[in-house]
Amino acid sequence: MQALLEKLNIRESNSGASSGMDEWVEDSSAKELISYNPTTNEPIAAIQQAGVEAYEKVTAKAEQSFYSWREVPAPQRGDIVRDLGNALRELKEPLADLVSLEMGKIRRESVGEVQEMIDMCDFAVGLSRQLYGKTMQSERPGHRMYEQWLPLGVVGVITAFNFPVSVWSWNAAIALVCGDPVLWKPSSSTPLVAIAVQHICNRVMADHDRSGIFNLVIGSGRDVGERILHDSRIPLVSFTGSTAIGRHVSESVARRFGRTILELGGNNAIVVAEDADLNLAVRAILFAAVGTAGQRCTSTRRIIMHRSIGDELEQRLVNAYAQVRLGDPLDDKSLMGPLVSGSAVDEMFVALDQAVAQGGDIISGGMKMPDIGPNFVQPTIIKMPSQTEIVKQETFAPLLYLMEYDTIEEAMEIHNDVPQGLSSAIFTDSMRTMETFLSCRGSDCGIANVNIGTSGAEIGGAFGGEKETGGGREAGSDAWKTYMRRQTNTINWSKELPLAQGIHFGD
């Protein structure tokens, strides 16, 4: 472990605030934060959190850097993002190992997460030459009207533990090419991966004679998070986390007329139609429900299956779950690692008890696995008589609820009858059923898939959801527009001064 930390330039009691190579900020009021390995609950390392003093220094540097960074042509801003992607390529393996060590997802998923950062950088480099505006037709002769997109300012990025590096990259890579410095507050459960990424960013900034465009502040929600929410120097806050905290983020930032990108809860369902390819469906359900130990916002939590194939699908899933190997996430033979903490384990079993009390029948799993480690649990399947209250709640754990339906209309009613609206999927070979699912009468989610699962979104599409998922969009498509300010321009190149709407004022 020590060799891994040294390879990523992490030292014991590393400062948790930085805006450049030689700008790791010491804070006289710093509190210690210990990072724990969820596989064993043993401490990995301790860091100094950012307090008020460190936060002010780093945020002031980010604000100052904006005024010069916005002047850099966007394709040149893309050059630094390209170099970040190349630096991540060099350290892909050790960074992935650290993600598995500190967060607990299996190594193959961690490698995929770092690859997603690299892909995001590649995407943003291309985007740096495509920040297009529109030309509109003016109703006034001798006038030209168009819109342009301009840098917005410092972007605050508050990320969750489950994707401790890739979600930052969704924001950072796009914000940088849009001309915005980034101020990152990572989860207190995964500070070391954030420090490792900041060291990489610092090296890239130094190569370009820059500082203050990638910034890190590790600290508690009270000391750092609240300051970001109320800081008028930060016009946009991107938050990934629970719906409850997201509501507070939204209200706090809106009060000062700031913008938010909210990526909140997901309670994702897969509809399995009577004509579905069950071989495909079972594999997709297994990965989406068990991957990351059910700790993805896009994890599948509900299966809405046609009554005619319900018994067969149920048995296939039970057989598939029996083959899931639990163990050390750094062991390539493991298919599922631990939950992130003991409190996450407790929340899973509170939900499990409620599901049973509401008529659920545990047909697979349902046990803690202390012989493997303190935070290991069996992935669990529960057959539910209907969509009860517990099924409408998101539990960040490998719980999968099975329910049956008779008509596609009934399936869609069950599917949409939850507060969240992130990801969804249907398995069917019927074009009519597929198009119903994708129509305005179908899935009400931000993501709707056919014959693939709910997780594993590609960066080319805008990622996000509706309802209590928050409505934010990150990564691909035109999500970049949120990180910029739109300006409508009208140029009068004539020698007249006509007014719009044909208005005449005087002679």
SVG drawing of the C-alpha trace seen along z (x, -y; Angstrom):
<svg xmlns="http://www.w3.org/2000/svg" viewBox="-52 -64 59 85">
<polyline fill="none" stroke="black" stroke-width="0.4" points="0.0,0.0 2.8,-2.4 4.4,-1.9 1.1,-2.7 0.7,-5.9 4.2,-7.0 3.7,-6.3 0.8,-8.7 2.7,-11.3 0.6,-10.9 2.3,-11.4 1.0,-10.9 -0.7,-14.1 -0.8,-15.5 -2.6,-18.9 -6.1,-18.7 -6.1,-22.1 -4.2,-23.0 -4.3,-25.2 -0.9,-24.4 2.4,-22.5 3.9,-24.5 0.6,-25.6 -0.5,-22.9 -2.0,-25.2 -1.3,-24.6 -4.1,-25.7 -3.6,-26.6 -7.2,-25.5 -6.9,-22.2 -8.6,-19.1 -7.4,-15.7 -9.3,-13.3 -8.5,-9.6 -9.2,-7.6 -10.3,-4.0 -10.1,-0.9 -13.8,0.3 -12.6,3.9 -11.0,4.1 -12.0,0.8 -8.2,0.2 -6.9,-3.3 -4.9,-4.1 -3.6,-7.6 -4.4,-10.9 -4.7,-14.3 -5.2,-17.8 -8.6,-19.1 -9.2,-22.6 -10.6,-25.1 -11.7,-28.7 -8.1,-29.9 -7.2,-27.3 -10.6,-27.7 -10.2,-31.4 -6.7,-31.1 -7.7,-28.5 -10.9,-30.1 -9.3,-33.5 -6.6,-31.9 -9.3,-30.2 -11.2,-33.5 -8.0,-35.3 -7.0,-32.7 -10.4,-33.0 -9.6,-36.5 -6.6,-35.2 -7.9,-31.8 -11.0,-33.2 -8.8,-35.1 -7.1,-31.9 -8.6,-30.7 -10.7,-27.7 -8.6,-25.4 -5.5,-26.3 -7.5,-25.5 -8.1,-22.1 -4.4,-21.6 -4.1,-21.4 -7.1,-19.0 -5.4,-16.8 -2.2,-16.7 -4.4,-15.9 -5.8,-12.9 -2.3,-11.8 -1.1,-12.1 -4.0,-10.0 -3.0,-7.4 0.4,-7.2 -1.0,-6.5 -4.1,-4.7 -3.3,-1.4 -2.1,-2.8 -4.9,-5.4 -7.4,-2.6 -5.8,-0.5 -6.2,-3.5 -9.9,-3.8 -10.5,-0.1 -8.5,-0.4 -10.3,-3.5 -13.8,-3.2 -14.2,0.6 -15.3,1.2 -13.7,4.1 -10.6,3.3 -12.1,3.8 -14.7,1.2 -12.0,-1.1 -9.9,-0.8 -13.1,-1.6 -13.7,-4.7 -10.2,-6.0 -10.6,-5.2 -13.8,-7.3 -11.7,-10.3 -9.4,-9.8 -12.3,-9.5 -13.8,-12.6 -10.6,-14.6 -10.6,-13.4 -14.2,-14.5 -13.5,-17.9 -10.5,-18.5 -12.7,-18.1 -15.4,-20.2 -12.9,-23.1 -13.3,-23.7 -17.1,-23.3 -18.5,-25.9 -20.9,-27.0 -23.4,-29.9 -26.3,-30.6 -26.9,-33.3 -30.5,-34.5 -32.3,-36.5 -33.0,-40.1 -36.3,-41.7 -34.5,-45.0 -32.6,-45.7 -28.9,-46.3 -28.7,-44.3 -26.9,-41.1 -28.0,-39.1 -26.3,-36.2 -25.5,-34.5 -22.2,-33.6 -21.2,-31.6 -18.7,-33.1 -16.8,-31.7 -18.9,-31.8 -16.5,-31.8 -15.3,-29.4 -17.3,-26.1 -17.7,-24.4 -17.8,-20.6 -19.0,-18.5 -18.7,-14.8 -19.8,-11.6 -17.8,-8.5 -19.1,-6.0 -17.4,-7.6 -14.7,-9.5 -12.8,-10.6 -14.8,-10.2 -17.7,-12.5 -15.2,-15.2 -13.7,-14.8 -17.2,-15.1 -17.3,-18.6 -13.6,-19.6 -12.8,-18.7 -15.8,-20.5 -15.5,-23.5 -11.8,-24.0 -12.4,-24.2 -15.3,-26.5 -12.9,-28.9 -13.9,-28.1 -11.5,-27.1 -12.8,-24.3 -12.9,-24.2 -13.3,-20.5 -14.7,-19.3 -14.6,-15.5 -16.3,-13.1 -14.8,-12.8 -14.9,-9.0 -12.5,-9.2 -10.0,-12.0 -6.8,-10.2 -7.9,-9.7 -8.7,-13.4 -5.3,-14.2 -3.7,-11.9 -5.7,-13.5 -4.7,-17.0 -1.1,-16.0 -1.5,-15.0 -3.3,-18.3 -0.6,-20.3 2.0,-18.6 0.0,-19.4 -0.6,-23.0 3.2,-23.5 4.0,-22.2 1.8,-25.0 3.0,-27.6 -0.4,-27.8 -1.9,-27.5 -5.4,-28.0 -7.4,-26.4 -7.6,-23.0 -8.2,-23.5 -8.9,-21.2 -10.4,-21.8 -11.1,-18.7 -13.2,-19.4 -16.5,-18.8 -19.8,-19.9 -20.1,-22.4 -16.6,-24.0 -16.2,-23.7 -19.4,-22.6 -21.6,-25.3 -19.1,-28.0 -19.2,-26.8 -23.0,-27.0 -23.1,-30.5 -20.0,-31.9 -21.0,-34.5 -17.6,-34.0 -18.8,-30.6 -21.6,-31.1 -22.2,-27.4 -22.2,-24.5 -22.3,-20.9 -23.5,-18.5 -23.7,-14.7 -25.3,-13.1 -28.6,-12.4 -31.9,-14.1 -32.2,-15.4 -28.9,-17.2 -29.5,-18.2 -32.6,-20.0 -30.6,-22.1 -27.9,-22.7 -30.6,-23.9 -32.2,-26.2 -29.0,-27.7 -27.5,-28.4 -30.7,-29.7 -31.1,-32.2 -28.0,-34.0 -29.2,-33.5 -26.4,-31.0 -26.8,-28.0 -26.7,-24.3 -26.2,-21.0 -27.9,-18.4 -27.2,-14.6 -29.3,-13.1 -31.2,-9.9 -31.9,-7.1 -34.4,-4.3 -34.0,-2.6 -36.1,0.1 -35.8,2.6 -39.0,3.7 -38.7,7.3 -41.4,8.0 -42.8,11.4 -40.8,11.5 -37.5,10.5 -34.2,12.3 -33.7,13.6 -30.0,14.4 -29.4,10.7 -31.7,9.5 -30.1,11.6 -26.6,10.5 -27.6,6.9 -29.6,7.1 -26.7,8.8 -24.2,6.1 -26.5,3.2 -27.8,4.5 -24.6,6.0 -21.9,3.7 -20.3,1.3 -22.2,3.3 -25.4,1.5 -23.8,-1.9 -24.4,-3.5 -27.0,-6.2 -27.8,-4.2 -27.9,-0.8 -31.0,1.3 -33.2,1.6 -36.5,2.7 -37.4,5.4 -40.9,5.1 -41.3,8.5 -44.2,9.8 -46.1,12.4 -45.7,15.1 -41.9,15.1 -41.7,14.1 -40.9,17.6 -38.2,18.3 -36.5,14.9 -36.6,15.2 -34.9,18.6 -32.3,17.5 -31.5,14.5 -31.2,16.6 -28.8,18.9 -26.7,16.0 -26.5,14.3 -25.2,17.6 -22.2,17.3 -21.2,13.7 -17.9,14.0 -17.5,11.5 -14.0,10.5 -11.1,8.0 -11.8,5.6 -8.1,5.7 -8.5,9.5 -9.3,10.0 -11.5,13.0 -13.9,10.8 -17.1,9.7 -18.4,7.6 -16.5,5.7 -17.8,4.2 -20.2,1.4 -18.4,-1.8 -19.1,-1.9 -20.8,-0.3 -23.6,-2.8 -24.3,-1.8 -24.6,1.8 -27.0,0.7 -29.2,-1.2 -29.4,1.8 -30.7,4.1 -33.2,1.4 -34.6,1.4 -34.6,5.2 -36.6,5.4 -39.1,2.9 -39.4,4.8 -40.2,8.0 -42.7,6.2 -44.4,4.9 -44.9,8.3 -41.6,9.0 -40.1,12.5 -36.3,12.8 -35.4,15.3 -31.7,14.8 -29.1,13.3 -30.1,11.2 -27.1,11.9 -24.1,10.0 -20.7,11.6 -18.5,10.7 -16.1,13.6 -15.0,11.8 -14.9,8.3 -16.9,5.9 -18.8,4.2 -19.5,7.2 -23.1,8.2 -24.8,10.7 -26.5,9.2 -30.2,9.7 -33.3,10.4 -36.7,9.7 -40.0,10.7 -42.6,8.0 -46.3,8.3 -46.5,4.8 -44.6,1.5 -44.8,0.6 -43.3,-2.4 -39.9,-0.9 -39.6,-0.1 -40.2,-3.7 -37.2,-4.7 -33.6,-4.5 -31.3,-2.3 -27.7,-2.6 -27.0,1.2 -27.3,4.4 -31.1,4.8 -33.2,5.9 -37.0,5.9 -39.0,8.1 -42.6,7.3 -44.9,8.6 -47.2,6.9 -49.7,8.0 -49.9,5.1 -47.3,2.6 -49.5,-0.2 -49.5,1.4 -45.7,1.7 -45.2,-1.9 -47.5,-3.0 -45.4,-1.0 -42.2,-2.2 -43.0,-5.9 -44.6,-5.8 -41.4,-6.7 -40.0,-10.2 -36.8,-9.6 -36.2,-9.7 -32.7,-8.9 -32.2,-5.7 -34.5,-3.1 -34.4,-0.2 -36.7,2.3 -35.9,5.8 -38.1,6.6 -38.0,7.7 -41.2,5.9 -40.9,2.6 -44.3,1.5 -43.4,2.2 -40.0,0.5 -41.5,-2.6 -44.2,-2.8 -41.4,-2.7 -39.5,-5.5 -42.6,-7.6 -44.1,-10.4 -46.4,-7.6 -43.3,-5.6 -40.3,-6.1 -40.2,-9.5 -36.4,-9.2 -33.5,-11.2 -32.0,-8.0 -34.1,-5.3 -32.4,-2.2 -33.5,0.8 -32.0,4.2 -29.1,2.9 -29.1,2.2 -29.6,-1.0 -25.9,-1.6 -22.8,-2.2 -23.8,-5.4 -21.5,-6.6 -19.9,-10.1 -21.2,-11.2 -24.7,-11.6 -25.9,-14.1 -26.1,-12.3 -28.8,-13.2 -32.4,-12.7 -35.8,-14.2 -38.0,-14.7 -36.1,-14.3 -33.0,-13.3 -32.5,-17.0 -32.7,-17.8 -29.0,-18.4 -27.0,-17.2 -23.3,-16.5 -20.8,-15.1 -21.8,-14.9 -24.3,-16.4 -24.8,-20.1 -24.3,-19.8 -21.4,-22.2 -23.8,-25.1 -24.5,-25.1 -20.8,-26.0 -21.0,-29.1 -23.1,-32.3 -25.2,-33.0 -25.0,-36.4 -27.3,-37.6 -25.6,-40.2 -27.2,-42.6 -25.0,-44.7 -26.4,-47.6 -24.2,-48.1 -26.6,-50.5 -27.0,-54.2 -30.6,-53.9 -32.0,-53.2 -35.2,-51.1 -36.8,-49.7 -38.0,-46.1 -41.6,-45.1 -42.0,-48.0 -42.2,-50.6 -41.9,-54.3 -40.7,-56.8 -40.9,-60.4 -39.6,-61.4"/>
</svg>
